[in-house]
């Protein structure tokens, strides 16, 4: 497998057709991505095969596999009453204590990266791991006397919703990024920001005008911090052993997260941080 990073520049002649040269950089410019996004959004199709999408996006199938390997594009197969064990990795997300459960799945399921790695090297593989949010897992369990289900390149599909998700993220990557420096322009750099618990963060950065709903929203975000990216703003996760039941956060890192993930106005965040720096914000 060539070590491609999605869609690098250059061209590749597709095997079996010396006259067909496809561009690897079809989705390397914002206009191409937006064009592809418009095409997928307007389509009534619910899924595409690898070959179909590679033709639409003018890229090799290997490039789509590579995106799946990077976790940027989810590759799916059809499940037919598979037994799946679901659980939470408490070591990864200490604030979540979901129990392990088993259930039957049918319809489209997304493949985990280890499965995609085997597809890249072998073209087919037994399916054991399915895609899951960070901190969670989904494992396919073989029925007694039966083998695990098998996936091959011809059976791999990409759901329309996943294609839209990838293209939307790709468009965001290629779009000019506003500098976050102005966010801190009026903040006294010599004034350290006091780390705060989840409930205190909720008072500083309100996501709902209702106090109760605002608090519930932030506690839910903290509960799923590994999945939504808020974990990067942690000073330390919650720990009952240390007498704490709430996560402690860096306010400035939470501000960056709100700008990046919740589309908050950087100037609004800057004003809150400035109040913190001057000691006039909620403690």
Secondary structure, DSSP 8 states (H G I E B T S, - for coil): -----SS-SSEEE-TT-TT-EEETTTTSSHHHHHHHHHHHHH---SEEEHHHHHHHTTS-HHHHHHHHHTTSS--EEEEEEEEEEEEE-TTT-TT-----EEEEEEEEEEB-HHHHHHHHHHSEEE--EE---TTEEEEEE--TT----EEEGGG-EEEHHHHHHHHHHHHHHHS----SGGGGTTS-TTS----EEHHHHHHHS-S-SSHHHHHHHHHHHHHTHHHHSGGGGEEE---GGGT--S-EE-HHHHHHHHHHHH---HHHHHHHHHHHHTT-S--
